[in-house]
Amino acid sequence: MTQMMKAVQLHEFGGPEVLHYQDIPRPIAEAGEVLVRVHAASINPPDLYLRDGYRALPPVWQPSPVFPLILGTDISGEVAAIGDEVAGFNVGDAVYAMVRFPQDLMKGSGAYAEYVRVPAHELALKPQGIDHVQAAGAPMSLLTAWQFLIDPGHDEPNPFQSFQHEPVPLDGKTILVNGAGGGVGHLAVQIAKWKGAHVIAVASGKHEALLGNLGADEFIDYTKASAETVAQDIDLVIDAVGGRHMARFLSVIKRGGSLFLVNPLGFTGHTAAASRGISVSSAQVRSSGRQLAQAGHLLDNGIIRVVVDSTYPLADASAAHQRASRGSIQGKIVLNNL
Ligand SMILES: NC(=O)c1ccc[n+]([C@@H]2O[C@H](COP(=O)([O-])OP(=O)(O)OC[C@H]3O[C@@H](n4cnc5c(N)ncnc54)[C@H](OP(=O)(O)O)[C@@H]3O)[C@@H](O)[C@H]2O)c1
């Protein structure tokens, strides 16, 4: 008999109202995969972009998926079954992962569901010191901060530039994190602190107390003063916001310094950067169980932590997407499916 599960499906692109909580057949782990019973799944910007059919992209790049599809990449849960050719995991293990990203960027990785198939090499044991909600909040944001600041962890072609992204030394350096209250930003702040940097966090005022608690040495409320009028002599700016005005950060960076663009689309400052001796680099985050295991030690012993903006039942994914669209997110929005 076919085993069923609950999942949030998309039958067309559109706003949050196109997310439907439904009964569908439970997936089966194929060779090299693990079936995970999902306890929590977090929301990331690509979920919203895909729900909307990547309308901001030129039509030739927009997806033409086979509906229905299931959004979501980031999960924390429990191993329910193990496919052939998988070693290192047992039924009942608590695990977390970013699932098939960017491979399934345009079709959805299936995380908004009670069960999801995960390639074993993308899984890591969940840090024991944190719960499923926090662990589900980590994968994409943590891997992005890690792959930008610590170790890219792969040599796949970089879709944003002709060369591989390379992290720079952080110890004793002054680092400005733009978008510091968001998913990527709040983890970038903590990782830079862990590595010995002096960290300036840029965010709206509501995040000031939190970012101080997370270790930021200085805070700039961008609603009161723009970072480029306040900061100077920065070694590295990591911009976790994007948009048309990223080049303004070049004026605060030292000659020989770096500008890392987490969302590089629309950056126009390459010539100005070259004339100022500033290197500009970006990268696309990629799934990695190995790196989640490494960075998981920091979560386990409290050196870094995942801040949860809000939680919603899986059945209310549409309300969670409405919250995400309102912006000013502090940490992560998580779908709770205990
Ligand atoms: N390259 C990759 O592989 C990769 C991976 C992950 C994410 N991304 C991209 O990186 C970006 C951030 O992702 P995320 O998950 O961290 O998003 P997020 O959780 O939504 O965080 C965005 C943060 O930016 C802040 N913000 C908005 N406008 C701002 C401004 N003008 N100046 C400073 N801060 C501002 C928001 O709060 P406040 O306005 O209240 O401060 C919010 O906290 C997205 O564009 C995403 O698509 C790229």
The ligand as an SDF file (V2000), in Angstrom:
LIG
                    3D

 48 52  0  0  0  0  0  0  0  0999 V2000
   25.0470   33.5920   -3.2910 N   0  0  0  0  0  0  0  0  0  0  0  0
   24.2560   32.6780   -2.7370 C   0  0  0  0  0  0  0  0  0  0  0  0
   24.4080   31.4710   -2.9720 O   0  0  0  0  0  0  0  0  0  0  0  0
   23.2020   33.1180   -1.7590 C   0  0  0  0  0  0  0  0  0  0  0  0
   22.8910   32.2790   -0.6870 C   0  0  0  0  0  0  0  0  0  0  0  0
   21.9430   32.7320    0.2400 C   0  0  0  0  0  0  0  0  0  0  0  0
   21.3240   33.9770    0.0620 C   0  0  0  0  0  0  0  0  0  0  0  0
   21.6400   34.7190   -1.0400 N   0  0  0  0  0  0  0  0  0  0  0  0
   21.0170   36.0430   -1.2470 C   0  0  0  0  0  0  0  0  0  0  0  0
   21.4770   36.8660   -0.1730 O   0  0  0  0  0  0  0  0  0  0  0  0
   20.4690   37.7700    0.2290 C   0  0  0  0  0  0  0  0  0  0  0  0
   20.2290   37.6480    1.7230 C   0  0  0  0  0  0  0  0  0  0  0  0
   19.7070   36.3720    2.0230 O   0  0  0  0  0  0  0  0  0  0  0  0
   19.1360   36.0870    3.4830 P   0  0  0  0  0  0  0  0  0  0  0  0
   18.6750   34.6890    3.5030 O   0  0  0  0  0  0  0  0  0  0  0  0
   20.0950   36.5480    4.5130 O   0  0  0  0  0  0  0  0  0  0  0  0
   17.8630   37.0790    3.4670 O   0  0  0  0  0  0  0  0  0  0  0  0
   17.0120   37.6430    4.6980 P   0  0  0  0  0  0  0  0  0  0  0  0
   17.0430   36.6740    5.8320 O   0  0  0  0  0  0  0  0  0  0  0  0
   15.7230   38.0680    4.1250 O   0  0  0  0  0  0  0  0  0  0  0  0
   17.8110   38.9120    5.2000 O   0  0  0  0  0  0  0  0  0  0  0  0
   17.8920   40.1010    4.5230 C   0  0  0  0  0  0  0  0  0  0  0  0
   18.2090   41.1830    5.5720 C   0  0  0  0  0  0  0  0  0  0  0  0
   18.5550   42.3830    4.9040 O   0  0  0  0  0  0  0  0  0  0  0  0
   18.0920   43.4690    5.6880 C   0  0  0  0  0  0  0  0  0  0  0  0
   17.9760   44.6270    4.7950 N   0  0  0  0  0  0  0  0  0  0  0  0
   17.0050   44.9040    3.8920 C   0  0  0  0  0  0  0  0  0  0  0  0
   17.2890   46.0430    3.2390 N   0  0  0  0  0  0  0  0  0  0  0  0
   18.4780   46.4890    3.7260 C   0  0  0  0  0  0  0  0  0  0  0  0
   19.3150   47.5950    3.4400 C   0  0  0  0  0  0  0  0  0  0  0  0
   18.9630   48.5020    2.5330 N   0  0  0  0  0  0  0  0  0  0  0  0
   20.4760   47.7270    4.1180 N   0  0  0  0  0  0  0  0  0  0  0  0
   20.8480   46.8210    5.0570 C   0  0  0  0  0  0  0  0  0  0  0  0
   20.0830   45.7460    5.3720 N   0  0  0  0  0  0  0  0  0  0  0  0
   18.9210   45.5830    4.7130 C   0  0  0  0  0  0  0  0  0  0  0  0
   16.7780   42.9800    6.2760 C   0  0  0  0  0  0  0  0  0  0  0  0
   16.4150   43.5080    7.5550 O   0  0  0  0  0  0  0  0  0  0  0  0
   16.4170   45.0490    7.9980 P   0  0  0  0  0  0  0  0  0  0  0  0
   15.9940   45.8310    6.7860 O   0  0  0  0  0  0  0  0  0  0  0  0
   15.4020   45.1110    9.1300 O   0  0  0  0  0  0  0  0  0  0  0  0
   17.8050   45.3560    8.4790 O   0  0  0  0  0  0  0  0  0  0  0  0
   17.0450   41.4900    6.4880 C   0  0  0  0  0  0  0  0  0  0  0  0
   17.4330   41.2270    7.8190 O   0  0  0  0  0  0  0  0  0  0  0  0
   19.2460   37.4290   -0.6440 C   0  0  0  0  0  0  0  0  0  0  0  0
   19.2440   38.3260   -1.7500 O   0  0  0  0  0  0  0  0  0  0  0  0
   19.5200   36.0230   -1.1280 C   0  0  0  0  0  0  0  0  0  0  0  0
   18.8870   35.7420   -2.3500 O   0  0  0  0  0  0  0  0  0  0  0  0
   22.5750   34.3230   -1.9440 C   0  0  0  0  0  0  0  0  0  0  0  0
  1  2  1  0
  2  3  2  0
  2  4  1  0
  4  5  1  0
  4 48  2  0
  5  6  2  0
  6  7  1  0
  7  8  2  0
  8  9  1  0
  8 48  1  0
  9 10  1  0
  9 46  1  0
 10 11  1  0
 11 12  1  0
 11 44  1  0
 12 13  1  0
 13 14  1  0
 14 15  2  0
 14 16  1  0
 14 17  1  0
 17 18  1  0
 18 19  2  0
 18 20  1  0
 18 21  1  0
 21 22  1  0
 22 23  1  0
 23 24  1  0
 23 42  1  0
 24 25  1  0
 25 26  1  0
 25 36  1  0
 26 27  1  0
 26 35  1  0
 27 28  2  0
 28 29  1  0
 29 30  1  0
 29 35  2  0
 30 31  1  0
 30 32  2  0
 32 33  1  0
 33 34  2  0
 34 35  1  0
 36 37  1  0
 36 42  1  0
 37 38  1  0
 38 39  2  0
 38 40  1  0
 38 41  1  0
 42 43  1  0
 44 45  1  0
 44 46  1  0
 46 47  1  0
M  CHG  2   8   1  16  -1
M  END
$$$$
